[in-house]
Amino acid sequence: MFIETMANATLLNPAGTRLAGDPDYALVARFQAGDDAAFDTLVGRHEEFIYNVCMGIVSSPEDAEDAMQETFLAAYRALKKFRGDSKVSTWLYRIAVRECLDISRRRKPASSLEEIIVEPSVDDGADGRATESLVRSSLAMLPEHYRTALILRYYGGLSYEEIASAMNSTAGRVKMMLHRARKAFQGVWPGDSADAPLASGGDSNEDV
């Protein structure tokens, strides 16, 4: 059972070892000690990416806003019991994915693929905007779990373990999912599949 305690404003893991390397833990500790302003700071750190993750999954600005609000509301309610068994950001992403999938099941998809907003690493200018539009449209054609995994990996920079935690899966399954998601992305990319932005996994052990 995880130990819920604080030492020097840092959460501890079940063995009592300080979980270092994540500045969010100090904010959680402050919130758990009664400082509500710490939660506002936490929201400020993560709301932009949480919104972009939601946009990539639900494909509608209104639904993305709703999902983000529900994510932080759920986080506020649960944060007092946060035990430090994962990074705070991963915990938030997991809530966001759950809220987005709930909304997706309740509502029809967006009528326009151009409503989707993600921010791939492309150059500014007309060529960059054209590529971004194609990426948005191509991602929208993928199944939700493929789209979610790609967004968390390539735009969120999450590790396999963090994606697995966010999607209630395992690192091994995430590697397989990303491999298949990239193949699916290549299949819907309107140009040469070899030139598709997400065609390369970047990790040799991902290709299985």
N, C-alpha and C positions, 0 to 999 in steps of 0.2 A: 504494500500500500504506500502511495506517495506521501511524503512528509510535507505538510503545509506549514511552512515556517519562513521566517525572514532573518537574514544576517547581513548587516551592512547594506540594507535596501536591495538585496539580491535573493532571488528564489533559489531553492535547493532542489536537487533531484532526489529520488528515493534513497540513495546511499548517503545523502548528506553532503555531496560534493557540489561546490558552487558551479552554477551554469553560467559560464562566461561567454563573452563575444557577442551578446545581443543587448543593446542599450534599452530595448523595450522591457526587459525584466525589471529594471529599476522603476519604470513607470507603473508596471503592474503591482510591484510591492508598495509603492506609494498609494495607489488606488485602494489596495486591500487594507491599507492602514487608515483609510478614510479621506484621502485627498482626491476629490472628484475631478479637479482640474487636470490631474495626470491622465485621465481618460480622454479629455479633449486633445491633449498633446499627442496621445496615441492615435487618435482619429486623424489628426493633421498629418501624421507621418505616413499613413497608409491609404487614405481615402482616394487619392488619384489612381493608384494601381488597382485598388479594389473596384473602383468604377470601371476601369478599362477591362478588367477581367469579366465583370458583369456584362459589359457591352459585347464582348466577344462571345458570350454564351447566349444571352437572351435576345440580342440583335435589335434592341429598341432603346432609345434614350430614356423613355419614361419607365420602362421595366427595369433598366439598369439602375436608375435612381432609386426605384422602389427596393430593388434587391440590395443595394448598398445600404439604404436606411435600415432595412430589416437585419442586415448583417451586423451593423454596429449596435442596434437595439439588442439583438441576441447576445452579442459580445458583452455589452454592459451588464446584462442580467446574469451572465455566467462567469464574469471575470473574477468575482470574489472567490470562486471555487477553482480557479485556474491553478494547476499543480506544477507547471513547469516541465511537463514531460515532452514538450516540443517547443520549437521557436514560436514566439508570439505571432509573428507574421504567418507562419504555416497554419497555426490555429485559426487565424482570421480568414485565410484563404479557404480553409475547409468549410467554415461557416458560409462564406460567400458562394462557393460552389453549390452547397446544399440549397441555399436560398434561391439561386438562379435556376437550378434544376426544378425546384418546386414551382417557380413562376412559369418556366417553359412548359411544364405539364398542364398547367391551368389555362394558358393563353395560346392563341394562335401565333405562328411566327410572324415577324415583321414582313410587311408587303414589299419592302424595298431593301435590296441587299446593300444599297448605299448608306443605309442608316447605321451600319456597323462601324464602330470606331476602334481601331487598334493602332499601335504606333510602331511599325517595323522600322528597322534601322536602314533607311534609304536616304539618299542625298536629297537636299532641298531642290526646288525647281519643278518644271513641268514633268520631266522624266520621273522624278521622285514621287510626285503626286499621282501620276499614272500607275506606277508600280504599286503604291500603297492602295489605290482603288482596286487593282487586280487581286492583291493579297486579301483585302477585305471580302471581296466577292467569292474568292476561292475558299476561304475559311468558312464562309457561310454555308457552303454546299456540303460540308463534312458533318458526320454524326456528332452529336453533342460531346461525347466522351473524347473523340479524337480532337475536336476543336479546343476543348478545355485543356487537354494535355499539352497541345502545341502552344497555346497562349501562356500557360504557366511556365513551360520550359524556355521558350524562345523570347518572350516578352517580359516574363517575370524573373527569368534567370534561376528558377528553382532547381534544386538537385532532384535526382530520381526519388530519393527518400522523402523529400519534402512534398513532391507531387503525389507520391503514394499516400502520404498522410492526409493531404488535402482531398484526395479522391477515394479514400478508404480502400486502398489497394496495397500492393507490395511493389518494391523496387523492381523486381524481375518482371512483373506484369506491366509496369509502367514502361520499361525498356521495349518490351514487345509492342505495347500500344503505340509508342512513339514511332517505332519502325513502321508499323502499319499505317499510322496517321500520315507520315511523310509520303508513303507510297500513294495513299489516297489523295493527298494534296497534289502530288505530281499528276495524278490522273485527271484532276479537274482544272489544273493550271492551263490557261488558254494558249500559252506559247510552248516553246520547246521544254519538255518536262525536265531535261537535264539542267535547264537554266532557272527552274523554279526556286524562289528564295529559300524555301525550307527543304530543298531536295537533299541536302547533306545533313546527316545527324550530328556531325562534329565529334562523335565519340565512337571509336572503332568497336567497342564492346556493346554498343547499342544495336548494331546490325546483327540480327539473329535469324 
